[in-house]
Amino acid sequence: MPVNACICTRANCLASPYYRLAMTAAGKHQVSRSTGRRLGRAGIRDVAAAAGVSITTVSDALNGKGRLPDATRRHVREVADRLGYRPSAAARTLRTGKSGLIGLTVTTYGDEPFTFTEFAYFAEMARAATSAALARGYALVILPATSRRSPADVWSNVALDGTVVIDPSDQDPVVTELVRQGLPVVSDGRPAGSLPVTAWVDNDHEAAVLELLDHLAAAGARRIGLLTGTTTDTYTRLSTEAYLRWCERVGQDPVYESYPAHDPCAGAVAADRLLARPDRPDAVYGLFDPNGTDLLAAARRYGLRVPEDLLLVCCSESTVYATTEPPITTLSLKPRRIGTAVVQLLIDAIEGIDHGHPIEQVIPTELIIRTSSQRRSPRTTVSPPRSPVAEPRRGIGQDPNVPDRSPDSDADKD
């Protein structure tokens, strides 16, 4: 130790201005005995006193319980918001037996490795779900479903009040086990068959697919292909079925390739297979986020111009597609609205708010049209045929004194 090092003693610390400052700051969070007022976070007693009601009334108003007039509930909530009141998680757990934790998981891909937060849809959905949970005093826990053990073993160390399951597959064992444990389950995705969820929120995938296929046909497509998945979740199944029905309606033979959606390498291979077919499509809809860039890369490998030779649409929430060359048309499933809705329904179920029937919510989609699905209008002027010895169109760096002999140049016109 250097000889000039300062050795701090208790006396020195007590005299330190930093120590006095810390003590002063800490003192601000003590309850003032002289005024009887809490200087830190407002408690339920503070809300009751400020609102002029009992503590029980505050509790009922904030938890949606009791038989209170709507005006009283609004008044109490306004006072609580003004004071910055937040319920104590520990007190709520002791009072209600609830942990204040809700789960979020993707079970579609089973034991396959899959990091769903890497995809824009799931990231946006989880972000909105987290905010909606916090607004009602709950915390969201993102849980893995990639285990060969039962869900009871995987999540036994997490005391959940309920769970949101994204796109459950047919006869999903995770959903079945959670319901067996008595936990409410809300599905992001319409469940197939009799899967026992408390509520679900989804899009009208059939209507969305039919709309975008009609859009591609109106842009001049005559043979529309599909990139789809091999899973049994309702999003994949309903979208694929809608495509097949559309093909039957317009008299087109289906042209599609399927692949495991959790495997990004498989998506690129499937895009290549689709464009290598002898009945190659002149337009393609890709169901999954990476399909747009996969198809764009495959088109370049085969010398296909987008949108002149190939029209493209993919389902994605990524803003990257607004800046690709060309920008790619995307179908948005509105994951923020879905994330908010599933959490609200789950918390309603946890808190015993009875809607009297299974809840089903359908969120509208949006087709964001960009260059990739709009075939350029044909030229209305007729140019002379290109001469076999005609020079190429002047490009960047070409000598401006050399006449331009391209078919559109004035030098070729009389």
N, C-alpha and C positions, 0 to 999 in steps of 0.2 A: 504494500500500500504506500503511495507517495506520502512523504512526511507532511506535506501541506494539505492533505485531505481533511475535509471537515467531518468530524464525527458528531452525528446528531444525537443530542440527549433529549429526554422528555421535556426538560425546562426550555431547551432551545426550540423544540417543536411547538410548545405552548405559546412561545413568544412570536412564532413565525406568523407573518401576515397571511400567508396562504392557509395556515391551520385555522386562524381566526375566521377567515372567509368561509372555509368549509363548515366550520361550526355554525356560522351565521346562516348559511344556506340550509343546513340540516334543520336548524331551528325553525325555519319558515314552514316546515312540514309538520310541526307539532301542533297539537290542539291547544288553542289559547284558553286557559282556564278563566281568564278575566272576562272574556267576551262570550265563551261557550261556543264559538264558531270554529269549524274545521277549516284550516287554511290550505289544506291539500285538496285532494279530489272530493267532490261532493258525494255524500252518501244518501241512502234512501230516506233517512230522517230529514236531511236538508231539503229534499224534494217535497216531502210531505208538509214540512213547515212552510215552505215558499208557496206551495199550491193551496194551502189551507185545508188539507184533507188528511185522512189517517194513513199510516204506513201500509195497511192492508189494501186500501184503495189504490195507492201508488203501485203496489205489486200487481194487483189485478189489472190495472190500466195498462201497465207496460208489458204484461204477459198475455194479454188478450183473454183474461178470465173474468169471472164474476158477471153480475148483471148491472153494468154501469151505463149511464146515458152516454151517448157518443160525444156529447159536449164535454163531459167530465174526462173521458179518455183523451180527447184532443188537448184539453187544458193541461192535464198531467204530463203528457208527452212534450208539450211545448216548454213547460217549466223544466223538465228533465234535460231537454236539449239545451236550453239557455244556461243551465248550471253545469253542463258537461257531465251529467251523471252517466256512469257505466256500471252495469250490474257486476258484482263480485263473482268471478267464476267459482271460487271455492265455496262461497255461500250458496250459490245456486246448486252446486253438486250435492251439498249436505241437505238442502231443502227438497230437491226434486229427484235426486238419484241419477241425474243426467250429467254427462261429462262435458258437454259443450263441444264435442268433436264429431265431425262428420267426415266420412271417407269419400274418396273419388278414385275410381280405378277403370282400367280398360281390360276386359276379359276376352275380347274377340280372338286374340292370337294365342291364347292358351300358354303353353310352355315355350313358345318361340320367343327369342330375344326381340324386344321392341321398346324403344324409348319414345313414348308418344308425345312428349313435350318438344321433340324436334320438329314436329309438324305444326304448321300454322293453325290449323283448325283446333287441335287439342290445346295448344298453348293459349289461344284466345279464349276458348271455352273455360279452361282452368282459371285464367286470370279473372274473368267475370264471376265465376263461381266463388272464388276466394273473397272478392269484394262483397258479394251478396251475403255470404255467410257472416263476415265481420259486421256488416250493418245490422244483423240481428243477434249479435253476441255469440257467434259460433266461430270455430276455427276449422279450416279445411285441411285434411290430411290426405296426401296423394299416396296411394298404396299400390304395391306391385301385385300382379296376378300371375307372374311367371314362376310358379313353383309346382313341383309334383306332389306337394303335400296338400291337404285339404285347406280351404280358406280359414277354417277354425284354428288350424295350427299356425298359419301364416300371420294372422291378425290377432292372435290370442293376447298379445301384450298391448294392444291398443283398445281402449274402452270407447267404442263408437256408439253414438246415438242413432246412426243411420248411415246409409251409403248411396252415392250416385254411381251407377254403372253405365259406362259408355258403350253403346252398340253391343249389347249382349248377344251371344249366338243362340241358336235353337237349343232348348233344354239346358241352358247355361248352369253348370254345377255351382258356380260361385253365387249366383242369385238364389238358387234353391237352398243352399246352405245358410246364407244370411237370413232368409225368410224363416228357415227352421229355427234359427236362434232368436226369432222374435224381433228382428231389426227391420224397420221400414226401408224399402229399396225403391228408388226412383230411377227410371231408365232414360238416358239420352239416346233415343232411338226407339221406334215402335217395336215392342217385343213380339216374337212369333208365337203362335199357338196360345197356350195357357200359362205362359211364364208368369209367376205370381208377383208382379211388381205392384207397388202401391199407386204409382202414377207414371206417366211417360210424357216426354216432349220430343217432337220430331218435326221434320219437314214433309211436305207432300212430294216425295221423290218421283213418283210417277208423273205428276204434272210438270215438274221441273225438267225431267228428261225429255218429255214430249215437246215442251216449249223450245228447248235448245236444238232438238233434231229438226223441228220445223224451221227454226232460224237458219240452220245450215242448208236445208233444202232450198229455202228462199234465196240463199246466197249463191245457188247454182250447183250444190253438191248432188250427185246422182248415185253414189255408192258410199254410204256413211258407215264407218267402222267403229268398234268399241274396244277399249282396253278396260278389263274388269278384273275382279278378284276371285279367288277360290273359296273364300270364307262364306259362312252361312248367316252372317248378320243381316238384318233387314235392309240396311242401306244398300249393300251390294246386291242382295237378292231382288229387291224392288226395282232398283235402277236397271238391272240387267233384264228383268221381265218387261219393263216398260219399253226398252229398246227392241226386244224381240216382237212385242205387239206392234210397235210402230213399223217395223220392217214388214210384218204381215199386212198391215193396213195399206201401205204404199206399194206393195208388191216387190220389195227388194229382198234378195237373199242376205241373211245375216253374215257379217264379216267381223269376227271378234277373236281376241286372244285373252286368256285368263292367266293369272299368276298370283303367287302368295304376296299379298299387299304389304306385309311387314318387311319384305326383302327388297331393298332399293336396287340391287343388282339385277334381280329377276324382272323388275319393271323395265329396265333398259333393254334387256333381252327380248321381252315380250313386244316392246315397241318396234324393235328391229324385225321381229318375225312378222308383225302385222304389215309393215311396209314392204316386206320381201315377198308377200304372197302373190301368186299369179293373178288373183282377183283383187289386187291392191285397191284400197278405198281412196276416194278423192277428198274425204273429210273424216276426222276421227274425234270422238269424245273420250277423254280419259277420266275415270272415276276418282283417281287419287292425286294427291298433291304433286308428286314429282313427274306425273305423266306429261305435263306440258313441256318441260325441258328435255325429257327423254324422247318425245316425239319430234321435237325441233331438231335435236341432234341426229336422230335417225333419218329425218328428211334430208338433212344436209349430206349425210353419207350416200344417199341414193340420188343426189342431185335434184331433189324436189324443192321447188320454190314455194314458200308460204307467204301469202295465201293463193298465189296464182295456180299452183299445181295441187296444193293440199291445204284444206281448211282445218283449223285446230281449235278445240275447246277443252278445258280441263276444269275439274272441281277443285278449287283452292282458295284459301284466304290470304295467300302470300302476296305482298306488294311487289315482289320481284317481277311478276309477270307484266307489270305496267312498264317495265324498262327493258324487257328482252327485245331482240331484233328478229322479227317484228314483235310488238306487244301482243300478248296472248289473251284471248277472251276467257274469262273464268266464271264459274257458277259459285256464288257465295251462299252458304247454308246458314249464315248469321249466327255463328257460335256464341257471340256475347249474349245475345238474347236468350239462346238456349241455356247457357250456363247460369244466367240469372234465374230463369224460370225453374230449372230442375232443383236448385237450392231452395227457392221459396216453397216449392211443393213439398220437398223433403222436410224442411223445418216445420211446416204446417202439420205434417203427419207426426213428427216427433212431439209437438206441443199439443196434439190432440184436437186440432182444428178439423172438424169433420165436414167435408164437402158433400157428404151424402151419397156419393157415387165415385167410381174410379175416374181419376182426372186424366184427360187426354188433351194435350195442347199441340196445335200445329202452327209452326213458325214459317212465314213466307220466305222464299228464296229470292235471290236477285241475280240475273244474268248480266254481267258487266262486259259489254261488247267492245272489243278492241280490233285491231287490224287483222289478226290471224283468222278471223271468221267472216271477213268482208271481202269478197272477191272484187277486184277493181273493175270499174265499168269498162266495157269494150270501147275502143276508139270509134268515133263517128266519121272520121275522114279516111279516105282510101289513099294509100301511098303506092307509088310504082313498085313493082317487084324488085327485090334486091339483086344486084348484078353479081355474078360469081366472083368478079375481081374487086368488088366494092370494099373500101377500107372500113375498118371498124369505127364506131362512133367515137368522136373526140373525147378523151378522158382527161383526167387531171395530169397536168404536166405536158400535154401535147402542144406542139408549136401552133400558136393561134394563126400564123400566116398560111398554114396548110389547109386547103379547103376541106370542109367536112362532107364526106360522101355517104353519110348514113341515109337510110330511106326517108327520114323525116326532115332532112336538111333542105334549105331553099335551093341549094346547088343542084338538086335532083329534080327540081320542079321547073316546068316551062312557064 
